[in-house]
Amino acid sequence: MKAPKLRVLTLPGWNGSGPDHWQSRWEQQQGYERVEQHDWQQALRGDWMIQLEEAVLSGDAPVVLVAHSLGCHLVAAWAAHSRQTGRVQAALLVAPADLDNPLLQSLHSWRNKALQPLPFASTVLASSDDDWCSLERAAGLASAWGSTFVDIGPFGHINSESGLGDWPQGLLHLQHLITRSSTPLA
């Protein structure tokens, strides 16, 4: 019997990912599905978690999550509460935001950070010159989440302003994570 194809769900951060963002490009080129939020500007953690829960439940295939910025914290918060984490094979967590950053103080519902190990394989990719999160803070988040940590060098917030285009290096990290997290069928 053939194993079901993986579903890759993208989880943009606060204010979403525009058309030039690597997440949007991957959705167009790879057929990945975006988890849409009701309000990208008023990021309410509970609302965002429900949207992720519904997206995970919307199919039978195993899920891989590809999160950016606040989306990384969404994965951690959702995993701390959901009974559906067994449907997730892995998570690529790119440029997690530092929720203690003064620029994010308006995101009140995100103040209680989820800092427990994730129940699935995960990798955190961080930039050495990200204004939204220091490399040390990103490494600390990776450690708390039980994630593999990778410093990809100076790429800002790893977004459209970083000039990554289709970001083939990110796709290689994703493929490596998927390969590492897959288990052979008996």
MOPEZI-V590359 format. One record per backbone hydrogen bond with DSSP energy under -1.0 kcal/mol. CO is the residue of the C=O (numbers start at 1). NH is the residue of the N-H. If there is no record, write none. Layout:
CO/NH ; CO/NH
This chain:
7/64 ; 8/33 ; 9/66 ; 10/35 ; 11/68 ; 13/16 ; 18/21 ; 21/25 ; 22/26 ; 23/27 ; 24/28 ; 25/29 ; 26/30 ; 27/31 ; 33/10 ; 40/15 ; 41/43 ; 42/44 ; 44/48 ; 45/49 ; 46/50 ; 47/51 ; 48/52 ; 49/53 ; 50/54 ; 51/55 ; 52/56 ; 53/57 ; 62/7 ; 63/89 ; 64/9 ; 65/92 ; 66/11 ; 67/94 ; 68/71 ; 69/72 ; 70/74 ; 71/75 ; 72/76 ; 73/77 ; 74/78 ; 75/79 ; 76/80 ; 78/81 ; 78/82 ; 84/87 ; 85/88 ; 87/63 ; 90/65 ; 91/123 ; 92/67 ; 93/125 ; 94/69 ; 98/101 ; 101/104 ; 102/105 ; 104/107 ; 106/108 ; 107/110 ; 108/111 ; 111/113 ; 121/91 ; 122/148 ; 123/93 ; 124/150 ; 125/95 ; 126/152 ; 132/98 ; 134/138 ; 135/139 ; 136/140 ; 137/141 ; 138/142 ; 139/143 ; 140/144 ; 141/145 ; 142/147 ; 145/118 ; 148/124 ; 150/126 ; 153/128 ; 153/155 ; 155/158 ; 159/162 ; 160/163 ; 164/167 ; 167/171 ; 168/172 ; 169/173 ; 170/174 ; 171/175 ; 172/176 ; 173/177 ; 174/178 ; 175/179 ; 176/180 ; 177/181 ; 178/182
